[in-house]
Amino acid sequence: MLQSINDKFKGWVTWIIIIVVGAVFVLTGISYFFVSGGVSPQAVAKVGDAQISENSYRQMLQQNTSASGGDQKALAKKTLNQLVDQALLQQDAKKSGVSITQGAVSSAIFANPAFQDNGKYSAKKFDEIAQYYGGAGAIKSMIASNLLTSSILNPVIGSGFVLPAEQTAYIALEKQKRVIHYYTFDAKDYKKNVDVSDKALKAYYLSHKEHYHVPESAVISYVSLASTQFAQPDKVTTADIQSYYNQNKAFLTTAEMRSGVVVTIKKEAKDKDAIVTALEKGELLSPAQKKELTEKPIQNITAQDAKSYSDFILFQLTKASPVKELTENEYVVLKTISAPKPMSLEEASPVVRKILANRAAREKFNEVLTSMNNTQFKQVVSDNKLKVEKSKAFSMGDSSYGVEGNAKLQQSIFEHDKKQGFVTQGQSSGIIYRVDNINPAHTLAFADVKEKVKKAYVVEQSLALAKKEAQQVKDELNADKTPSGLSKGQNKTISRDDNLPEAILTAVFKAPKGQYEVVRDKEAFWVFSLTKVIKGKPSNQNTQALQNNYATIEANDYVQALHHEIPVEINQHILQTNG
C-alpha cells in the first residue's frame, strides 16, 4: 500500500491537486470549444461534447516546455493527458448539473493574490493580466473552467481518511535513513580525453543540425488599439442626451448603495458565538460584547466602488443573511441598503454622455480594425493619426510578453500567410499590423556555430566517458573485483529530506542491499552500494502529506473511471503534424 502511494503520488493528477488545494484557480490558458460531431480538423481531441482546440494544446505544450524542458514526445503526451483529463472533469460537472455563477467567478477574482496589490484587489492588475490572456471575458472563462473542475474534485479529495496504523507506518518509512558507500565520476575530469578535431566537430554538427535550426521569424509594424482611445465625450450633444434619456429613462436609475461594517472579534473573546448570533439577528450588542471586538465601517458605496474583498462580500449579503465570515474571527455585516431611484435628466446627463461616447468609440474602434480588410496599413494609420510601433523578431510559438507572444497574430502570419491585417483581443482592444520582414527558416552554418558545437560536443562526450567508466567500475565491483586506479570511496547517510536530485533519492531508496548501482548526479555519475538501513522513528506528526497522497490516488482513480464513461477521440493527424 505504501509503495502504491509513493508511486501514484508522482502521477498526472498532482498538478490539479495543487490547483484545488493551493489556490482557487490557476491561469493555464486552457479553453475549449463545445460543439457536436466528431473531432474537427482544428481540434486535437474531442472529449464528450468538448472540442480541445489546437491552439489550447499548443499553448499548454509551450508552457510545459518552458517550465520543465525535457523529451518533447513525453511533454506532448503529458500535455494532451492534462487537457483531456480536465475536459473529462468539466464534462462530468456539466452532466451532474453543476454551474458556475458570475458571483463565484467574481469572488475568485477578488480572492486571488494574482489580482491583488498589498493584499487588496487591484483592477489595474486584473486588466494587465486579462489583456495578456485575451481580455476580461477570456480570463473569466478560464476561471469558470477551473472552478467547474474544482467542483468535482473537491468532494473527491476531501473524502480521504488515514488509519492510525497507516499513519505510523508511513511516517516511519518517510523518516527512514540509508547509508551508502559510493564513488563519483565527474564529466569535467574527462574533458581532456575528448577529441575536438574539426572532423569530429563537423560530424557532431551534421548529426545534430536540428539544434542549430532557426525557425521562420517576422518583424512587424503595428498599432495597439483600444476602444477607449476613440472616446470623445465633448462631441455628444445635449439633443443626443435628451433623446437617449427619453427612450431609456425607465432604466436610468441611481446605483444601489450599501453600508456595513467589518467586525473583528478578539481571539481571546469569551462570548464569540453569542456575538455572532447577535450580529446575524441584528440585535444590539451589550457594552461587554463591544469590548470584545473592533469595527471598521464600510461607508455608503455602490457595487462599482467595491475595491476590497470585504466590499465585494457586502454586495453578496441579504437582509435575511446579513453576516458573512471572512476569516476565523472576521465578519462582514450588512447595515443598510439604499434602493435605486429614477434619475432626473440632470443626474443622468453625465451617465448618458459616457454611454453615448463609449458607443461611438466602439463603433469607431471596430471601423478602424475592420478597415484593414480593404485599406492598406499605411493609409489606415494616416487617416486615423495612429502611433506605429515596431516589434522584435518573433517566431511561431514565441511566448514572450507583448505583441510578439500573441498566438492569434502568429497564426495569422505564419499559418495563413497574411502580410497585413488585424487581430482582436477581447471585445474592446486589438492590433492592426503590417509584416515588414520575414526571415525564412534556415540552419546556421558550421563556421558560425563552431564554438557552440564544440561546447555541446565536449559536454556530451565527457559525460559519455564518465558514464562508461562508472558502468565498468560497477560491473567489476559487483563481480568482487577491485578496479585498478579506483580512489577510495566515501560513505554518506541520506534521508528523503536531503537536498539531492530526485534521481539520486529515488535510486538510493529503491536500491537492494549490497548491490552496486549507477545513478547520474547532474554532470557526474555515482556508483553506490547500500550498506545500512536506519529505521525511522514513528511520531505524532501532522498527517497532511499522507492525506495529500490519498487525495491524489482518489482523484486519479476518479478520472480513470471517467475515461470509461465519456468517449475520447484523438486527432492523431494534427498531433503528428505538431511533432
C-alpha positions in Angstrom: 0.0 0.0 0.0 2.8 2.4 1.0 4.7 1.7 -2.2 1.5 2.3 -4.2 1.1 5.7 -2.6 4.7 6.6 -3.3 4.3 5.6 -7.0 0.9 7.1 -7.7 1.7 10.4 -6.0 4.0 11.1 -8.9 1.2 10.7 -11.4 -0.5 13.2 -13.7 -3.1 14.4 -11.2 -0.6 16.1 -8.9 -0.8 19.2 -10.9 -4.5 19.5 -10.5 -4.4 18.7 -6.7 -2.1 21.8 -6.4 -4.8 23.8 -8.2 -7.5 22.7 -5.9 -5.7 22.7 -2.6 -3.3 25.5 -3.1 -5.4 28.2 -4.8 -8.8 29.0 -6.2 -7.6 28.6 -9.8 -4.5 28.7 -12.0 -4.2 30.7 -15.2 -3.4 27.9 -17.6 -4.6 29.4 -20.8 -6.8 26.4 -21.5 -10.0 26.9 -23.4 -12.5 24.6 -25.1 -15.0 24.7 -28.0 -18.2 22.9 -27.2 -19.6 21.6 -30.5 -21.2 18.5 -31.8 -19.9 15.9 -34.2 -16.6 14.2 -34.5 -13.1 15.7 -33.9 -12.8 18.7 -36.1 -9.7 19.3 -38.3 -8.8 22.2 -36.0 -9.1 20.2 -32.7 -6.6 17.8 -31.2 -9.2 15.8 -29.3 -12.9 15.5 -28.6 -14.0 14.6 -25.0 -17.7 14.0 -24.8 -19.1 17.2 -26.4 -15.9 19.3 -25.8 -13.5 20.0 -28.6 -9.9 20.7 -27.4 -8.5 23.3 -29.8 -5.2 23.0 -31.5 -4.4 26.5 -30.1 -5.1 25.3 -26.5 -2.9 22.3 -27.0 -0.1 24.4 -28.5 -0.2 27.0 -25.7 -0.1 24.3 -22.9 2.7 22.4 -24.7 4.6 25.6 -24.9 4.1 26.3 -21.1 5.1 22.8 -20.2 8.2 23.0 -22.3 9.2 26.4 -20.8 8.6 25.1 -17.3 10.4 21.7 -17.4 12.0 21.1 -20.8 13.0 17.5 -21.5 11.8 15.0 -24.1 9.4 16.7 -26.5 7.4 13.5 -27.1 6.9 12.9 -23.4 5.9 16.5 -22.9 3.4 16.3 -25.8 1.8 13.2 -24.2 1.7 14.8 -20.8 0.1 17.9 -22.3 -2.6 16.0 -24.1 -3.4 14.0 -21.0 -3.7 17.1 -18.9 -6.1 18.7 -21.4 -8.2 15.5 -21.8 -8.4 14.9 -18.0 -9.5 18.5 -17.3 -12.1 18.2 -20.1 -13.4 14.9 -18.6 -13.9 16.6 -15.2 -15.7 19.5 -16.9 -18.0 17.2 -18.8 -18.7 15.3 -15.6 -19.6 18.6 -13.8 -21.9 19.6 -16.6 -23.5 16.1 -16.6 -24.1 16.5 -12.9 -25.8 19.8 -13.4 -23.1 21.9 -11.8 -22.9 25.5 -13.0 -20.6 28.4 -12.0 -22.3 31.7 -11.3 -20.9 35.1 -12.1 -20.8 35.7 -8.4 -18.5 32.7 -7.9 -16.2 33.9 -10.7 -16.1 37.4 -9.2 -15.4 36.0 -5.7 -12.4 34.0 -7.2 -11.1 37.2 -8.9 -11.3 39.2 -5.6 -9.7 36.5 -3.6 -6.8 35.5 -5.9 -3.4 37.0 -5.0 -2.6 37.4 -8.7 -5.0 40.3 -8.8 -4.1 42.0 -5.5 -1.8 44.8 -4.6 -0.8 45.0 -0.9 -3.4 42.4 -0.1 -6.3 44.3 -1.8 -7.9 43.7 -5.1 -6.4 45.8 -7.9 -8.5 46.5 -11.0 -5.3 47.6 -12.7 -3.5 44.3 -12.1 -6.6 42.4 -13.3 -6.7 44.4 -16.5 -3.0 43.9 -17.2 -3.3 40.1 -16.8 -6.6 39.9 -18.6 -5.1 41.7 -21.6 -2.3 39.2 -21.8 -4.8 36.3 -21.8 -7.1 37.8 -24.4 -9.3 40.2 -22.4 -11.6 40.1 -19.3 -14.0 37.7 -21.0 -11.3 35.2 -21.8 -9.8 35.2 -18.3 -13.3 34.9 -16.6 -13.9 31.9 -18.9 -10.7 30.3 -17.7 -11.6 31.0 -14.1 -15.0 29.5 -14.5 -13.4 26.5 -16.2 -11.1 25.8 -13.3 -13.9 26.4 -10.7 -16.0 23.9 -12.6 -13.2 21.3 -12.4 -12.7 22.0 -8.7 -16.4 21.5 -8.1 -15.9 17.8 -8.9 -12.5 17.2 -7.4 -13.1 19.0 -4.1 -15.6 16.4 -2.7 -13.4 13.5 -4.1 -10.2 14.6 -2.5 -11.9 15.8 0.7 -13.3 12.3 1.5 -10.0 10.6 2.3 -9.0 9.4 5.8 -5.9 7.8 7.3 -5.9 5.0 9.8 -3.6 5.4 12.8 -1.6 2.3 11.9 -1.1 3.6 8.3 0.0 6.9 9.7 2.6 5.3 11.9 3.9 3.1 9.2 4.0 5.9 6.7 5.9 8.3 8.9 8.4 5.6 9.9 9.0 4.9 6.2 9.4 8.6 5.4 11.9 9.2 8.2 14.0 6.2 7.2 17.7 6.9 6.5 20.1 5.0 4.3 23.9 4.7 4.4 25.7 4.2 1.1 29.3 3.7 0.0 29.9 5.5 -3.3 32.4 6.7 -5.9 31.9 9.7 -8.1 32.9 10.1 -11.8 32.7 13.8 -12.8 32.4 14.6 -16.5 34.8 17.6 -16.2 37.6 15.2 -15.4 37.2 13.5 -18.8 37.2 16.6 -21.0 40.9 16.2 -21.7 40.2 12.9 -23.3 37.7 14.3 -25.8 38.8 14.5 -29.5 37.9 18.1 -30.6 39.3 17.9 -34.1 37.4 19.7 -36.9 36.4 16.3 -38.3 34.8 15.2 -35.0 33.1 18.5 -34.6 31.7 18.5 -38.1 30.4 15.0 -37.7 28.7 16.1 -34.5 27.2 19.2 -36.2 25.8 17.1 -39.1 24.2 14.6 -36.7 22.7 17.5 -34.6 21.8 20.0 -37.3 18.3 20.4 -35.8 19.8 22.1 -32.8 21.1 24.8 -35.0 17.9 25.4 -36.9 16.5 28.9 -36.8 12.7 28.9 -37.3 10.9 31.4 -39.6 10.6 34.8 -37.9 8.9 38.1 -38.6 9.2 41.7 -37.8 6.1 43.8 -38.0 4.9 47.4 -37.7 1.7 47.5 -35.6 -0.7 49.7 -33.7 -2.3 48.7 -30.4 -5.9 49.8 -30.3 -8.4 50.2 -27.5 -12.0 51.5 -27.9 -11.4 54.0 -25.1 -8.8 55.9 -27.2 -11.6 56.9 -29.6 -14.0 58.2 -26.9 -14.9 61.9 -27.4 -17.5 62.9 -24.8 -17.3 66.5 -25.8 -18.9 65.6 -29.2 -22.0 64.3 -27.6 -24.7 67.0 -27.9 -27.4 68.0 -25.5 -30.0 66.8 -28.0 -28.4 63.4 -28.2 -28.5 63.1 -24.4 -32.2 64.3 -24.2 -33.2 61.7 -26.9 -31.4 58.9 -25.2 -32.9 59.8 -21.8 -36.5 60.0 -23.2 -36.1 56.5 -24.7 -34.4 54.9 -21.7 -35.5 56.8 -18.6 -37.0 53.6 -17.1 -33.6 52.0 -17.0 -31.7 55.1 -15.8 -31.6 54.7 -12.1 -29.1 55.5 -9.4 -27.0 52.6 -8.2 -27.9 50.6 -5.2 -25.8 51.8 -2.2 -24.9 49.8 0.8 -23.2 50.4 4.1 -21.8 47.9 6.6 -19.0 47.1 8.9 -16.1 44.7 9.2 -16.2 43.2 12.7 -13.0 41.6 14.1 -13.7 39.6 17.2 -10.7 39.3 19.6 -9.1 35.8 19.7 -9.5 35.7 23.5 -13.2 36.7 23.4 -15.2 34.7 25.8 -18.6 35.2 24.1 -17.8 34.8 20.4 -20.8 32.6 19.5 -23.2 34.9 21.2 -21.7 37.9 19.4 -22.0 36.3 16.0 -25.6 35.2 16.7 -26.5 38.8 17.7 -24.9 40.2 14.5 -26.9 37.7 12.4 -30.1 38.7 14.1 -29.4 42.4 14.0 -29.6 42.7 17.8 -27.8 45.4 19.8 -24.5 44.2 21.4 -24.0 44.7 25.1 -21.2 47.0 26.3 -19.2 43.9 27.4 -19.6 42.3 24.0 -18.5 45.6 22.2 -15.3 45.4 24.2 -14.6 42.0 22.7 -14.4 43.3 19.1 -13.2 46.1 16.8 -15.2 47.6 13.9 -14.1 49.1 10.6 -17.1 50.8 8.8 -17.8 50.5 5.1 -19.5 53.8 4.2 -22.2 54.1 1.5 -20.7 52.5 -1.6 -22.0 51.1 -4.9 -21.0 47.7 -6.3 -18.8 49.6 -8.8 -17.0 51.2 -5.9 -16.1 47.9 -4.3 -12.3 47.6 -4.1 -11.6 45.1 -1.4 -12.8 41.5 -0.8 -14.9 42.7 2.2 -16.5 45.4 -0.1 -17.4 42.7 -2.6 -18.9 40.4 0.1 -21.1 43.3 1.3 -23.0 43.1 -2.0 -23.5 39.3 -1.7 -25.4 39.7 1.6 -29.1 40.0 2.1 -31.3 41.2 4.9 -32.2 37.6 5.7 -28.5 36.7 5.8 -26.7 39.9 6.8 -23.4 38.3 8.0 -20.5 36.6 6.2 -17.4 35.1 7.8 -14.2 36.3 6.1 -11.6 34.6 8.4 -11.8 32.7 11.7 -12.6 35.9 13.7 -13.5 38.4 11.0 -17.0 39.1 9.7 -18.7 41.4 7.2 -22.0 42.8 8.5 -24.6 44.4 6.3 -26.2 47.6 7.9 -28.3 49.4 5.2 -29.4 49.1 1.6 -30.4 52.2 -0.3 -32.6 51.1 -3.2 -32.0 52.6 -6.7 -34.1 55.6 -7.6 -35.1 57.1 -11.0 -32.6 59.6 -12.3 -33.6 63.1 -13.3 -32.3 64.4 -16.7 -29.7 66.4 -14.8 -28.5 63.4 -12.8 -28.5 61.1 -15.9 -26.7 63.5 -18.2 -23.1 62.5 -17.2 -24.0 58.8 -17.4 -25.7 59.1 -20.8 -22.8 61.2 -22.1 -20.4 58.4 -21.2 -22.7 55.7 -22.6 -23.0 57.6 -26.0 -19.3 58.4 -26.1 -18.4 54.8 -25.4 -20.9 53.5 -28.0 -19.4 55.8 -30.6 -15.9 54.9 -29.6 -16.6 51.1 -30.0 -18.1 51.8 -33.4 -15.0 53.8 -34.5 -12.7 51.1 -33.0 -14.5 48.4 -35.0 -14.4 50.6 -38.1 -10.6 51.1 -37.8 -9.9 47.5 -37.1 -12.0 46.1 -39.9 -10.9 48.7 -42.4 -7.7 46.7 -42.7 -9.5 44.3 -44.9 -10.0 46.9 -47.6 -7.3 49.5 -47.0 -3.5 49.4 -46.7 -1.9 49.6 -43.3 -0.2 52.9 -44.1 -3.5 54.5 -45.2 -5.4 53.4 -42.1 -2.6 54.8 -39.9 -2.5 58.1 -41.7 -6.3 58.5 -41.8 -6.6 58.0 -38.1 -3.4 59.6 -37.0 -2.2 56.5 -35.2 1.1 55.8 -33.5 3.0 53.0 -35.1 5.4 50.7 -33.1 7.8 48.1 -34.4 8.1 44.6 -33.0 11.2 42.5 -32.2 11.7 39.4 -34.4 9.4 36.6 -33.3 8.6 33.1 -34.4 5.6 30.7 -34.2 5.3 29.6 -30.6 7.1 32.6 -29.2 5.7 33.1 -25.7 7.3 36.4 -24.8 5.1 39.1 -23.3 3.6 41.7 -25.6 2.6 41.6 -29.3 5.4 39.1 -30.1 3.7 36.4 -27.9 0.2 36.9 -29.4 -0.9 33.4 -30.6 -3.6 34.8 -32.9 -1.1 37.1 -34.6 1.5 34.3 -35.0 -1.2 32.1 -36.6 -2.3 34.8 -39.0 1.3 35.5 -40.2 2.9 32.1 -40.2 0.0 29.8 -40.9 -2.3 32.0 -43.0 0.5 34.0 -44.7 -1.2 37.3 -44.1 1.0 40.3 -44.8 -1.3 42.8 -43.0 -4.5 42.7 -41.1 -6.0 42.9 -37.6 -6.2 40.8 -34.5 -8.8 41.3 -31.8 -8.1 41.0 -28.1 -11.4 40.7 -26.3 -14.3 43.0 -27.3 -12.6 46.4 -26.9 -8.9 46.0 -27.8 -6.8 44.7 -30.7 -4.0 45.4 -33.0 -3.6 46.3 -36.7 -0.3 45.2 -38.3 1.9 45.1 -41.4 4.6 42.5 -41.9 7.9 44.4 -42.6 10.2 41.4 -42.9 10.1 37.6 -43.0 13.3 35.8 -42.2 13.0 32.3 -43.7 13.8 29.2 -41.6 17.4 28.2 -42.0 20.2 26.2 -40.4 23.2 28.1 -39.2 26.5 27.2 -41.0 29.1 25.2 -39.1 31.6 28.1 -39.2 29.0 30.3 -37.5 28.3 27.9 -34.6 31.6 26.1 -34.3 32.2 27.3 -30.7 28.7 26.3 -29.7 29.1 22.9 -31.4 32.4 22.4 -29.6 31.0 23.2 -26.2 28.0 20.9 -26.7 30.2 18.1 -28.1 32.7 18.2 -25.2 29.9 18.1 -22.7 28.2 15.1 -24.4 31.4 13.2 -24.9 32.8 13.8 -21.4 29.5 12.7 -19.9 29.7 9.5 -22.1 33.2 8.8 -21.0 32.3 9.3 -17.3 29.3 7.0 -17.7 31.3 4.4 -19.5 33.9 4.2 -16.7 31.2 4.3 -14.0 29.4 1.3 -15.6 32.7 -0.6 -15.9 33.6 0.1 -12.2 30.1 -1.0 -11.2 30.4 -4.3 -13.1 33.8 -5.0 -11.6 32.7 -4.2 -8.0 29.6 -6.5 -8.4 31.9 -9.2 -9.6 34.0 -8.8 -6.4 36.9 -7.4 -8.4 39.0 -4.3 -7.3 39.1 -1.8 -10.3 42.6 -0.6 -10.9 43.3 3.1 -10.1 40.0 3.5 -8.2 40.2 6.1 -5.5 38.9 5.5 -2.0 35.1 5.7 -1.9 33.0 7.8 0.5 30.2 7.0 3.0 27.1 9.1 3.1 23.9 8.9 5.2 20.8 10.0 3.1 17.3 10.9 4.2 14.3 11.8 2.0 14.5 15.4 3.1 18.1 15.9 1.8 18.7 18.5 -0.9 19.7 16.0 -3.5 18.4 15.4 -7.1 15.3 13.4 -7.3 17.1 10.7 -9.3 19.6 10.1 -6.5 16.9 9.9 -3.8 14.8 7.5 -5.9 17.7 5.3 -6.7 19.0 5.1 -3.1 15.6 4.3 -1.6 14.9 1.6 -4.2 18.3 0.0 -4.2 18.7 -3.5 -2.7 21.4 -4.0 -0.1 24.9 -5.0 -1.2 24.4 -4.4 -4.9 26.3 -1.6 -6.7 24.2 0.8 -8.9 24.9 3.7 -11.2 22.9 7.0 -11.0 23.5 10.4 -12.6 24.0 13.5 -10.5 23.8 16.5 -12.9 27.2 16.4 -14.7 28.6 13.4 -12.8 27.8 9.7 -12.1 27.7 7.9 -8.8 28.5 4.2 -8.3 27.0 3.4 -5.0 26.0 0.4 -2.8 23.5 0.4 0.1 25.3 -0.6 3.3 22.8 0.1 6.1 19.2 0.9 6.6 18.3 3.1 9.6 14.6 2.7 10.5 12.6 5.9 11.0 11.1 6.6 14.4 7.3 6.9 14.4 5.9 10.2 15.7 2.6 12.1 16.0 3.4 14.5 13.2 0.8 16.2 11.0 -0.7 13.8 8.5 -1.2 16.4 5.7 1.4 14.7 3.4 -0.3 11.4 3.7 -3.7 13.0 3.2 -2.4 14.6 0.1 -1.2 11.2 -1.2 -4.5 9.6 -0.6 -6.3 12.6 -2.3 -4.0 12.1 -5.3 -4.9 8.4 -5.6 -8.6 9.1 -5.2 -8.6 11.8 -7.8 -6.5 9.6 -10.1 -8.9 6.7 -9.8 -12.0 9.0 -10.3 -10.6 10.4 -13.6 -9.7 6.9 -14.8 -13.3 5.9 -14.2 -14.5 8.9 -16.3 -12.3 7.6 -19.1 -14.6 4.5 -19.2 -17.8 6.6 -19.1 -17.1 9.5 -21.5 -15.8 8.9 -25.1 -12.5 10.4 -26.0 -11.4 10.8 -29.7 -7.8 11.9 -30.5 -6.9 13.7 -33.8 -3.7 11.7 -34.5 -3.1 13.6 -37.7 -2.9 17.0 -36.1 -0.8 15.7 -33.2 1.7 14.2 -35.7 1.8 17.5 -37.6 2.6 19.3 -34.3 5.5 16.9 -33.7 
